[in-house]
């Protein structure tokens, strides 16, 4: 298990085939790759989890299941800055970014996916689930409001 102090947190989400995706988590110089299949709405689940933790929720879990009934990994987001990857109840990756970095990283990741594929292209490639545009817009609005309120103090 890797444990990293607060530094840099990056997320990259790729559609790797019809109904297949890959999430690359980078904290400092450590990296973990999670794969998922069409069974899960992983991008939508991640955006909704970011809304939840940004709004004060303590922890959100997202399942990454490449195939029905196959081995799955759990991406756990704790607070605004911590990610863990759990397999068979064991933490196999853990990292922390700067305070508030997790919702912002998820928003940037989702925007990059939208810029790359567009709404129609995403749906054609992901097949089962629409792009989480309304949720992404809500997350962007929440982050903007928090930034505006913190700079007006």
Secondary structure per residue as TSV (DSSP state, phi and psi in degrees):
chain	resnum	aa	ss	phi	psi
A	1	X	-	360.0	133.6
A	2	X	-	-98.6	135.2
A	3	X	B	-125.7	122.1
A	4	X	-	-116.1	141.1
A	5	X	-	-71.7	172.4
A	6	X	S	-63.6	118.4
A	7	X	B	-149.5	-102.8
A	8	X	-	-119.7	135.7
A	9	X	E	-123.9	124.0
A	10	X	E	-129.9	143.0
A	11	X	E	-128.3	136.3
A	12	X	E	-134.1	128.2
A	13	X	E	-116.8	125.6
A	14	X	E	-123.3	139.4
A	15	X	E	-89.5	116.7
A	16	X	E	-99.6	-4.7
A	17	X	E	175.9	-179.6
A	18	X	T	-65.9	105.4
A	19	X	T	82.8	20.6
A	20	X	E	-131.6	141.8
A	21	X	E	-141.3	166.3
A	22	X	E	-142.1	133.1
A	23	X	E	-111.6	126.9
A	24	X	E	-108.3	119.5
A	25	X	E	-105.1	125.5
A	26	X	E	-123.9	124.9
A	27	X	E	-126.0	117.0
A	28	X	T	56.1	-120.6
A	29	X	T	-107.4	13.4
A	30	X	E	-100.3	143.9
A	31	X	E	-136.5	144.4
A	32	X	E	-135.1	139.9
A	33	X	E	-117.8	128.4
A	34	X	E	-117.5	138.2
A	35	X	E	-117.1	149.1
A	36	X	E	-144.7	155.7
A	37	X	E	-112.5	178.0
A	38	X	T	-59.9	-15.1
A	39	X	T	-59.9	-36.9
A	40	X	S	-105.5	148.1
A	41	X	-	-96.0	66.8
A	42	X	H	-62.0	-42.9
A	43	X	H	-64.7	-46.5
A	44	X	H	-61.2	-41.9
A	45	X	H	-63.1	-38.1
A	46	X	H	-67.6	-41.3
A	47	X	H	-65.5	-43.8
A	48	X	H	-64.1	-37.6
A	49	X	H	-65.3	-38.2
A	50	X	H	-64.3	-39.0
A	51	X	H	-61.9	-43.5
A	52	X	H	-62.1	-50.4
A	53	X	H	-71.3	-32.1
A	54	X	H	-65.4	-32.3
A	55	X	T	-83.0	4.3
A	56	X	T	112.2	-4.8
A	57	X	-	-64.3	141.7
A	58	X	S	-79.0	-42.1
A	59	X	E	-147.0	141.6
A	60	X	E	-136.6	138.2
A	61	X	E	-114.8	138.9
A	62	X	E	-126.4	128.3
A	63	X	E	-86.4	137.4
A	64	X	E	-118.3	106.3
A	65	X	E	-124.3	105.3
A	66	X	S	-61.6	-37.9
A	67	X	S	-139.8	151.5
A	68	X	T	-57.0	126.7
A	69	X	T	77.6	0.3
A	70	X	S	-84.5	179.8
A	71	X	-	-64.9	133.4
A	72	X	E	-122.5	155.4
A	73	X	E	-112.2	153.5
A	74	X	E	-115.5	124.5
A	75	X	E	-96.5	118.4
A	76	X	E	-109.4	127.0
A	77	X	E	-108.5	124.9
A	78	X	E	-119.9	121.2
A	79	X	T	64.3	-154.4
A	80	X	T	-94.1	0.5
A	81	X	T	-144.6	-0.8
A	82	X	E	-118.7	134.7
A	83	X	E	-124.3	144.2
A	84	X	E	-136.7	146.2
A	85	X	E	-113.9	127.5
A	86	X	E	-120.7	132.2
A	87	X	E	-133.2	127.0
A	88	X	T	52.1	45.2
A	89	X	T	63.4	18.1
A	90	X	E	-120.7	131.7
A	91	X	E	-73.9	117.4
A	92	X	E	-104.3	-10.4
A	93	X	E	-155.4	137.9
A	94	X	E	-146.3	138.5
A	95	X	E	-157.3	156.7
A	96	X	E	-132.0	133.7
A	97	X	B	-107.2	-176.2
A	98	X	S	-60.9	153.9
A	99	X	T	-53.1	130.4
A	100	X	T	83.8	1.6
A	101	X	H	-74.7	-26.9
A	102	X	H	-66.8	-53.7
A	103	X	H	-58.9	-40.1
A	104	X	H	-65.3	-39.3
A	105	X	H	-65.6	-38.7
A	106	X	H	-68.2	-41.0
A	107	X	H	-60.9	-47.1
A	108	X	H	-61.2	-41.4
A	109	X	H	-62.6	-46.5
A	110	X	H	-64.3	-40.1
A	111	X	H	-63.0	-39.6
A	112	X	H	-63.8	-39.7
A	113	X	H	-63.8	-45.0
A	114	X	H	-62.3	-43.1
A	115	X	H	-63.2	-35.4
A	116	X	H	-74.9	-44.8
A	117	X	H	-108.3	-25.1
A	118	X	H	71.9	169.3
A	119	X	H	-64.1	-48.1
A	120	X	H	-69.0	-41.3
A	121	X	H	-64.1	-38.2
A	122	X	H	-62.4	-47.4
A	123	X	H	-64.9	-39.4
A	124	X	H	-62.5	-38.5
A	125	X	H	-81.6	-38.3
A	126	X	H	-86.3	-25.2
A	127	X	-	75.1	-64.9
A	128	X	S	-82.0	-24.3
A	129	X	S	-131.5	143.1
A	130	X	-	-75.9	159.3
A	131	X	-	-65.4	137.3
A	132	X	-	-79.7	61.7
A	133	X	H	-64.7	-47.0
A	134	X	H	-62.3	-41.3
A	135	X	H	-66.8	-39.3
A	136	X	H	-63.4	-42.4
A	137	X	H	-63.5	-39.7
A	138	X	H	-63.4	-45.1
A	139	X	H	-60.4	-43.6
A	140	X	H	-60.3	-42.0
A	141	X	H	-64.7	-42.5
A	142	X	H	-64.4	-42.8
A	143	X	H	-64.4	-43.2
A	144	X	H	-61.3	-45.3
A	145	X	H	-61.9	-41.4
A	146	X	H	-65.5	-41.8
A	147	X	H	-64.2	-41.8
A	148	X	H	-64.6	-41.3
A	149	X	H	-70.2	-31.2
A	150	X	H	-77.1	-27.4
A	151	X	H	-84.4	-16.3
A	152	X	-	-89.9	-0.5
A	153	X	-	-77.4	360.0
